[in-house]
Amino acid sequence: MRSRLKSHLTESATTVFHSGLGRVDPVSVRIELTRDFDESASYEDRIALLAALLHERHHWLQHVGTSTGLFGTLLLELQNAMIEHGVPLEELRTEDLPLLRQEHRFADALGKWERLEATRRLYFGCRRGDLDALMRDGRAPLWGELAPLVSGTMGKLLADSPYIDRYQAFFADRGGHLPVDKTFVTESGWSVGARHLMEGAARQSEVFRLLQGALDGHCHSGAPAEAFRFNLSEHYTGVYGVARKLFDSVVGARTVAADIGFAFACDMGLNALAPPLYPLVPVNPGTYFAHVVHKLADFRFDRCLHIVDPPHVRALIAELTEHVGVVGGASRRMTDLDLRLPQRFKREMVDGVLGHLRPDEVAGQLFTLPHADAVPVPSGPSCRLRYLLALTAEAERIRARSPEIFVFPAASYLDDRTAFRALFERIQPPLLSYGSQQFRGTRPIAGWPDFFVATGIHYEVMRGLVMHDARTLGISLAPFARLAPGLLRIVLRGALHGAPVADVIHGHAEAAAEQR
């Protein structure tokens, strides 16, 4: 029988979305590639790294451009607050870690943290045993109890929104909410959730970039085609193939149009109703994905499609959208309903609640810098979240004109990389990290990299305290010790209010960084 602590350690990496060569980390809000762009690398290696970068960019688009990405951000924010404000951090000793081994002392904060974690697992998908470990000990997912947590956080953060009074009234009107559907779809031992849709769709963008690279290499070199073959089957194994397997079992077509159909179904699932745009979690993304897939079963995918033609892809997306909006018979089965409604609701809520936020404006309000060598001082609580909400608002403005950027970004990227980057950079992550290079900020604002590195460390520490001992937590912070050593010590001491355990964790981080 799996313990709760062991289940947290098993699931601790699931906040990260990744390819083999990189990852998007929503906790420290950055895209990271594990290798530098080395001009001496082989053609195949360079194409693989570029394909991995597109994979990670797709994940970031999912993170800021879907209901699910926004919900994941909110859950991490709420979990951070439970530890930061619910545990006497200044009193922590080395032997107090992980906090779960001291749950009798911090029962209230840890109980809420674990229920938020159970919600995240069920929504993002997990092995059934990892959910059962929490359910068995009374750490069931939060359903109706989420509404006041969400409403309180958003109310403080968006007091300047002209829509905020109506937003909070909507959250308080419990009679108007859809009932919670606690069913979920299983595949290959998984409860299918957002992570499987995210990884399946992003892997597809990566694969098409690999294929294009193979074709380009063949055309430019004149080498035999077999010299540039890529083994694509290995790219759809494990977590990357769960959603694809479910799609293929219903949609029989094996065409490029069907590949776009799969990406479309993933995107629809990722935009199911969820907080903070909706008070409850009425349908799991994996469940909604399955409903969309079954509605696409009779769609004609036997057609030619030029994927390096964004208007052509956009037209297919519009046709697919109309198809899933067709209302069936008089039954109340999900597949007989208009499945476009969550996306329409999302657009209305984002435009109303977040529409006043502009990333360029919010970016200048996040922190103050007392002097050039100082650590940036946050302008208020959850100000990082406010910037991510501004990116979500901007993403919705882009989606209204160019939905293919979010459904199948490979089409725009392969057609015109300059035009793709112009759109992507409007909503790109605050930080980039390529191989051994320093963390790089994506805005030319003094203190920008340090602010997001510091907040990233803080969030990593608040999460790690729950499940790691001091040594393991230090090892997890080794990248910060290697790339931002002075900042790591300052942030650790500040986050833990000067408790001696901060220096113990820092020592382990430094030791781990030296070994790498």
C-alpha positions in Angstrom: 0.0 0.0 0.0 1.5 3.3 -1.1 2.1 5.9 1.6 1.1 9.5 1.1 4.7 10.7 1.2 5.8 8.2 -1.3 3.0 9.2 -3.6 4.1 12.8 -3.4 7.6 11.9 -4.3 6.3 9.9 -7.2 4.2 12.8 -8.4 6.6 15.6 -7.5 7.8 16.0 -11.1 4.4 16.2 -12.6 4.3 20.0 -12.3 6.9 19.9 -15.1 6.0 19.3 -18.7 8.9 18.1 -20.8 10.5 16.6 -23.9 13.6 14.5 -23.8 15.8 17.7 -24.2 13.9 20.3 -22.3 11.1 21.3 -20.1 8.6 23.9 -19.0 8.5 24.5 -15.3 5.3 26.3 -14.2 6.7 26.6 -10.6 9.7 28.7 -11.7 8.0 29.9 -14.9 10.7 29.2 -17.4 11.5 27.2 -20.5 14.7 25.2 -20.1 16.7 23.2 -22.6 19.3 20.8 -21.3 21.8 21.5 -24.0 23.3 24.6 -25.6 22.8 25.3 -29.3 26.2 24.0 -30.4 27.2 24.8 -34.0 29.5 21.8 -34.0 26.6 19.4 -33.4 25.4 17.1 -36.1 22.5 18.2 -38.3 20.2 15.6 -36.7 21.2 16.7 -33.2 20.4 20.4 -34.0 17.1 19.5 -35.6 16.2 17.4 -32.5 17.0 20.4 -30.2 15.0 22.8 -32.3 12.1 20.3 -32.3 12.4 20.0 -28.5 12.3 23.8 -28.3 9.0 23.9 -30.3 7.7 21.2 -27.9 8.4 23.4 -24.9 7.0 26.5 -26.6 3.8 24.5 -27.2 3.7 23.7 -23.5 4.1 27.3 -22.6 1.2 28.2 -24.9 -0.9 25.6 -23.1 0.2 27.0 -19.8 -0.9 30.6 -20.5 -3.5 30.0 -23.2 -5.9 27.4 -21.8 -8.2 27.1 -18.9 -6.2 24.1 -17.6 -2.9 26.0 -17.6 -4.5 28.9 -15.7 -6.0 26.4 -13.2 -2.7 24.7 -12.7 -1.1 28.1 -12.0 -3.8 28.9 -9.4 -3.4 25.6 -7.6 0.3 26.1 -7.3 -0.3 29.6 -6.0 -2.8 28.3 -3.4 -0.5 25.5 -2.3 2.4 28.0 -1.9 0.2 30.2 0.3 -0.8 27.3 2.6 2.8 26.6 3.5 4.0 30.2 3.5 1.2 31.4 5.8 0.2 28.2 7.6 3.6 26.9 8.9 5.9 28.8 11.4 8.8 28.7 9.0 11.1 30.6 11.3 10.9 27.7 13.8 11.8 25.0 11.3 14.8 22.7 12.1 16.6 20.3 9.8 14.9 17.3 11.6 11.4 18.8 10.9 11.7 18.0 7.1 9.9 16.8 5.3 6.9 18.5 6.8 4.7 15.5 6.2 6.6 13.6 8.8 5.5 16.3 11.3 1.9 16.5 10.1 0.5 16.5 13.7 2.2 19.9 14.2 1.0 21.4 10.9 -2.2 19.5 10.4 -4.4 22.3 9.1 -1.9 23.7 6.5 -0.8 20.3 5.3 -4.3 19.0 5.1 -5.4 21.8 2.8 -2.2 21.5 0.8 -2.8 17.8 0.2 -6.4 18.3 -0.8 -5.3 20.9 -3.3 -2.7 18.3 -4.5 -5.4 15.7 -4.8 -7.4 18.1 -7.0 -4.3 18.8 -9.1 -3.6 15.1 -9.6 -7.2 14.2 -10.6 -7.3 17.1 -13.0 -3.9 16.6 -14.5 -4.0 12.8 -14.5 -2.2 10.3 -12.4 -1.8 6.7 -11.6 -4.8 5.5 -9.6 -2.7 4.4 -6.7 -1.2 7.9 -6.2 -4.7 9.3 -5.9 -6.0 6.5 -3.7 -3.1 7.1 -1.3 -4.6 10.6 -0.6 -8.2 9.6 -0.7 -7.6 6.8 1.8 -6.4 9.2 4.4 -9.1 11.8 4.0 -7.3 14.0 1.5 -10.1 14.0 -1.1 -10.0 16.6 -3.9 -11.6 19.9 -3.2 -14.8 20.6 -5.2 -17.2 23.2 -3.8 -14.6 24.3 -1.2 -12.5 25.7 -4.0 -14.9 28.6 -4.8 -14.2 30.7 -1.7 -10.4 30.2 -2.0 -10.4 31.2 -5.7 -12.8 34.1 -5.2 -10.8 35.5 -2.3 -7.4 35.3 -4.2 -8.8 36.7 -7.4 -10.7 39.5 -5.6 -7.6 40.8 -3.9 -5.5 40.5 -7.1 -8.0 42.0 -9.5 -9.7 44.7 -7.4 -9.2 47.1 -10.4 -11.2 44.9 -12.8 -14.5 46.5 -13.9 -16.0 43.0 -13.9 -14.8 41.9 -10.4 -18.1 42.5 -8.6 -20.1 40.4 -11.1 -17.3 37.8 -11.0 -17.5 37.4 -7.2 -21.4 37.4 -7.3 -21.2 34.6 -9.8 -18.9 32.5 -7.6 -21.2 33.1 -4.6 -24.3 31.9 -6.5 -24.1 28.2 -5.7 -27.5 27.4 -7.3 -26.3 28.3 -10.8 -23.2 26.0 -11.0 -23.1 22.8 -13.0 -23.0 19.7 -10.8 -19.5 18.1 -10.4 -18.9 15.1 -12.6 -16.4 12.9 -10.7 -16.1 10.3 -13.5 -12.7 10.0 -15.3 -11.4 8.2 -18.3 -8.6 5.6 -17.8 -6.1 4.4 -20.3 -3.0 2.2 -19.9 -3.3 2.4 -16.1 -3.6 6.2 -16.0 -6.5 8.5 -15.0 -6.3 10.5 -18.3 -6.0 14.2 -17.5 -4.5 17.4 -18.7 -0.9 16.2 -18.6 -1.6 13.6 -21.2 -3.3 16.1 -23.5 -0.5 18.6 -23.1 2.2 16.0 -23.7 0.4 14.3 -26.6 -0.2 17.6 -28.5 3.2 19.1 -27.8 4.9 15.8 -28.9 3.0 16.1 -32.2 4.4 19.6 -32.8 7.9 18.2 -32.1 7.4 15.2 -34.5 6.3 17.5 -37.4 9.4 19.6 -36.8 11.5 16.5 -36.9 9.9 15.5 -40.2 10.4 18.9 -41.7 14.0 18.8 -40.7 14.4 15.4 -42.3 12.9 16.6 -45.5 15.0 19.8 -45.6 18.2 17.9 -44.9 17.5 15.5 -47.7 16.7 18.2 -50.2 19.8 20.3 -49.3 22.3 17.4 -49.2 21.1 15.2 -52.0 21.7 12.2 -49.7 19.4 9.1 -49.9 16.1 9.5 -48.0 16.9 6.7 -45.7 19.9 8.7 -44.3 17.4 11.1 -42.7 14.8 8.7 -41.4 13.6 9.3 -37.8 12.1 6.6 -35.7 8.8 8.3 -34.9 7.2 5.4 -33.0 9.4 6.0 -29.9 7.9 9.5 -29.7 4.5 8.2 -28.8 5.3 6.0 -26.0 4.6 6.4 -22.3 2.9 9.6 -21.2 3.2 11.0 -24.7 1.0 8.2 -26.2 -1.9 7.9 -23.7 -4.2 10.5 -25.3 -3.1 9.5 -28.8 -4.0 5.9 -28.2 -7.5 6.9 -27.0 -8.0 9.1 -30.0 -6.8 6.4 -32.5 -9.2 3.9 -31.0 -12.2 6.0 -32.0 -11.0 8.0 -35.1 -9.8 5.5 -37.6 -8.3 7.9 -40.2 -4.5 8.0 -40.4 -4.1 11.4 -42.2 -2.5 14.7 -41.5 -6.0 16.1 -41.1 -6.6 13.5 -38.4 -3.4 14.6 -36.7 -4.8 18.2 -36.6 -8.0 16.7 -35.3 -6.1 15.1 -32.4 -4.4 18.4 -31.5 -7.8 20.1 -31.7 -9.4 17.6 -29.3 -6.5 18.1 -26.9 -7.0 21.8 -27.0 -10.7 21.5 -26.4 -10.1 19.2 -23.4 -7.6 21.7 -22.0 -10.3 24.4 -22.2 -12.9 22.6 -20.1 -14.6 24.6 -17.4 -12.3 25.1 -14.4 -11.3 27.7 -11.8 -10.5 30.5 -11.7 -12.9 31.2 -14.6 -15.5 28.8 -13.2 -16.1 28.1 -9.5 -16.0 24.3 -9.6 -14.2 21.5 -11.6 -17.3 20.0 -13.3 -15.5 17.9 -15.9 -12.0 16.5 -15.9 -10.0 17.5 -19.1 -9.4 13.9 -20.0 -13.2 13.2 -19.7 -14.0 16.2 -21.9 -11.3 15.2 -24.4 -13.1 11.8 -24.7 -16.4 13.4 -25.4 -14.9 15.6 -28.1 -13.1 12.6 -29.6 -16.4 10.6 -29.8 -18.1 13.5 -31.5 -15.3 13.6 -34.1 -15.8 9.9 -34.9 -17.9 10.7 -38.0 -15.9 13.7 -39.2 -14.4 13.3 -42.7 -10.6 13.3 -42.1 -9.9 11.8 -45.5 -8.7 15.0 -47.1 -5.5 16.7 -48.2 -4.1 19.3 -45.9 -1.0 21.5 -46.2 0.3 21.8 -42.7 2.7 24.6 -43.5 -0.2 26.9 -44.3 -1.7 28.5 -41.2 -4.9 29.7 -43.0 -5.5 26.2 -44.3 -5.1 24.8 -40.7 -7.2 27.6 -39.3 -10.0 26.7 -41.7 -9.9 23.1 -40.6 -10.0 24.1 -37.0 -13.1 26.3 -37.7 -14.8 23.3 -39.4 -13.9 21.0 -36.5 -15.3 23.6 -34.1 -18.6 23.8 -35.9 -18.8 19.9 -36.0 -18.5 19.6 -32.2 -21.1 22.3 -31.8 -23.8 20.3 -33.5 -26.6 19.4 -31.0 -27.8 15.8 -31.1 -31.0 14.2 -29.9 -33.1 15.0 -26.8 -30.8 13.0 -24.4 -28.5 14.8 -22.0 -25.5 12.8 -23.0 -22.4 15.0 -23.4 -21.9 14.0 -27.0 -25.4 15.4 -27.8 -24.5 18.8 -26.4 -22.7 21.8 -27.9 -19.2 21.2 -26.9 -18.0 24.6 -27.9 -19.7 26.3 -24.8 -16.7 26.0 -22.4 -14.4 27.8 -24.9 -17.0 30.5 -25.5 -17.5 30.9 -21.7 -13.8 31.1 -21.2 -13.4 33.9 -23.8 -16.2 35.9 -22.1 -14.7 35.5 -18.7 -11.1 36.3 -19.8 -12.3 39.3 -21.7 -14.4 40.5 -18.8 -12.3 39.7 -15.7 -8.8 39.9 -17.2 -9.3 42.1 -20.3 -7.9 45.2 -18.6 -4.5 43.6 -18.0 -1.8 44.2 -20.5 1.6 42.4 -20.1 3.7 45.4 -21.0 1.9 47.5 -18.3 1.8 44.9 -15.6 5.5 44.0 -16.2 6.5 47.5 -14.9 4.4 47.1 -11.7 5.8 43.8 -10.3 8.7 45.0 -8.1 10.9 47.8 -7.0 14.6 47.9 -7.1 16.1 49.9 -4.2 19.5 50.1 -6.0 21.3 48.4 -8.9 22.8 45.5 -6.8 19.7 44.9 -4.7 17.3 41.9 -4.8 14.0 43.1 -6.4 11.2 43.7 -3.8 7.8 42.4 -4.9 5.2 45.2 -5.1 2.6 43.1 -3.3 1.4 39.5 -2.6 0.9 37.3 -5.6 2.2 39.9 -8.0 3.8 37.2 -10.1 0.4 35.6 -10.6 -1.0 39.0 -11.8 1.6 39.0 -14.6 0.7 35.4 -15.6 -3.0 36.5 -15.7 -2.0 39.4 -18.0 -0.3 36.8 -20.3 -3.5 34.8 -20.3 -5.5 37.8 -21.3 -3.0 38.5 -24.1 -3.1 34.9 -25.2 -6.9 35.0 -25.6 -6.5 38.1 -27.8 -4.1 36.2 -30.0 -6.3 33.0 -30.0 -9.3 35.1 -31.3 -7.3 35.8 -34.5 -4.9 32.8 -34.7 -6.3 29.7 -32.9 -3.8 27.5 -34.8 -1.0 29.0 -32.7 -2.4 27.2 -29.7 -3.8 24.1 -31.4 -1.0 23.2 -33.7 1.9 25.8 -33.4 4.0 23.8 -35.8 2.0 25.1 -38.7 2.9 28.7 -38.0 6.4 28.0 -37.0 7.3 26.0 -40.1 5.6 28.5 -42.3 7.3 31.7 -41.0 9.4 31.5 -37.9 9.7 35.3 -37.7 6.0 35.7 -37.7 5.6 32.9 -35.2 8.1 34.4 -32.8 6.4 37.8 -33.1 3.3 36.3 -31.6 4.9 33.9 -29.2 7.1 36.7 -27.7 4.0 38.7 -26.7 3.3 35.9 -24.1 6.6 34.1 -23.7 7.8 33.0 -20.2 9.7 35.4 -18.0 12.8 33.3 -18.0 14.8 31.1 -20.5 17.6 28.7 -19.6 19.7 27.0 -22.3 22.2 24.4 -21.2 25.0 25.9 -19.1 24.0 29.5 -19.8 22.8 31.8 -17.1 19.1 32.4 -16.6 18.0 34.9 -19.2 15.2 37.4 -18.7 12.8 38.0 -21.6 12.2 41.7 -20.9 14.9 44.5 -20.8 13.8 45.6 -17.3 16.4 46.1 -14.6 16.0 43.4 -12.0 13.7 41.3 -14.2 15.8 38.0 -14.2 16.6 38.3 -10.5 12.9 38.9 -9.6 11.7 35.7 -11.4 14.7 33.6 -10.3 14.0 34.7 -6.7 10.2 34.0 -6.9 11.0 30.7 -8.6 13.3 29.6 -5.8 10.7 30.7 -3.2 7.9 28.6 -4.8 10.2 25.6 -5.3 11.2 25.8 -1.6 7.6 26.1 -0.3 6.6 23.0 -2.3 9.8 21.0 -1.5 9.4 21.5 2.2 6.4 19.3 2.2 7.9 16.2 0.8 11.7 16.5 0.9 14.3 16.4 3.7 17.0 19.1 3.8 19.5 17.2 1.6 17.0 16.3 -1.1 15.5 19.8 -1.2 19.0 21.2 -1.6 19.8 18.8 -4.5 16.6 20.0 -6.2 17.8 23.6 -5.9 21.3 22.8 -7.4 20.5 24.5 -10.8 19.9 27.8 -8.8 23.2 27.2 -6.9 25.0 26.8 -10.2 23.5 29.7 -12.1 22.4 32.1 -9.3 24.5 31.2 -6.2 24.3 34.5 -4.4 20.6 34.9 -4.9 19.8 31.4 -3.7 21.3 32.0 -0.2 19.5 35.4 0.1 16.1 33.9 -1.0 16.4 30.8 1.2 17.1 32.9 4.3 14.3 35.3 3.5 11.7 32.5 2.7 12.5 30.7 5.9 12.7 33.9 8.0 16.3 33.3 9.0 15.8 29.8 10.3 19.2 27.9 10.4 17.8 25.2 8.2 18.1 27.7 5.3 21.9 27.5 5.4 21.8 23.7 5.7 19.6 23.5 2.5 22.0 25.9 0.8 25.0 23.9 1.7 23.4 20.8 0.1 22.5 22.8 -3.0 26.1 24.0 -3.4 27.5 20.5 -2.9 25.1 19.1 -5.5 26.0 21.9 -8.0 29.7 21.2 -7.6 29.2 17.5 -8.4 27.5 18.3 -11.7 
